[in-house]
Amino acid sequence: MANQFDLEQGIMSCWGVTDELNLLLEELMENQAFTQDQAANFVLGLAAIYDSKFEKLNRTFEDFLKQYYKMSNELKQARIELHDMHYELEAIENANEELSLAEIFDEEELKLEDEFGFR
C-alpha cells in the first residue's frame, strides 16, 4: 500500500520534466549537431518516460486514497462504537443512580438475614 511518502516522492519525480526539457532546449541551442530526427527522438523518449511516471504516480495516488478512505471508515466505525458504548455506560450509571440508599440498605439487610438465617 502506498503511503504519503510514496505519493510525495512520485510528485517530486514528475517535477523533473521541466529540468529535462530545459536540458533538451539547452542542448538544441548549443549543439547544432542534433538532427531533427535526434531531437524528435529525444522528445519522444521524454514523453514516453513521463507518461510512465505519471501513470505510476496515478496508481500510487489511487492506492493512497484507498488506504485513506479505508482508515477513515474504520475511524468512523470506531467512533460510532465508542459513542454507543458511552450511551450504554451512561444508561448503566443512570440506572444505578435511581436506586435509593434505602433500597440499597434493604437489599443488604436481606442478604445478611439470608446469610445468618434470621428469617
Buried (B, 14 or more C-beta within 10 A) or exposed (E): EBEEEBBEBBEEBBEBBEEBEEEBEEBBEEEEEBEEEEBEEBEEEBEEEBEEBBEBBEEBBEBBEEBEEEEEEEEEEEEEEEEEEEEEEEEEEEEEEEEEEEEEEEEEEEEEEEEEEEE
